[in-house]
Amino acid sequence: MYKSVINQGKFLVVITDGVFDTPIIELPTEELADRVAYELQTARDEGESWGVVQILNELDVEKVKNETREAIQKLRSMDKEEKEVYLEKIRRRHERVQKVQQARRWKSVLSWKKKHL
């Protein structure tokens, strides 16, 4: 996990595994350290999620094909209004999920500020 830490007046980004904390970069401002830690954590989380999806796809190719086929058939069978409502619902859900994920990443990146100030 990547964290933003202030240590002896230095703005650091550290990588931590729960046991060891290793500084990886010192930055000139607290805001920049926060942002770099957030972006690194985001990249890690997205890479991890992508890897899980890839492994699941490789393990059960037929299930993925069937689910994809069913979703496409469902969309094709909808009229224009139904499709727009359905796609809007998916878009809103995706936005909510992204906001929650973003808030969690910021919380984890900044959680050390309270402990180390």
Protein Blocks (a to p, Z undefined) as FASTA:
>chain_A
ZZdddeehiacddddehjaccdfbdcfbfklmmmmmmmmmmmmmmmmmmmmmmmmmmmmm
mlmmmmmmmmmmmmmmpcfklmmmmmmmmmmmmmmmmmmmmmmmmmmmmmmmmmmZZ
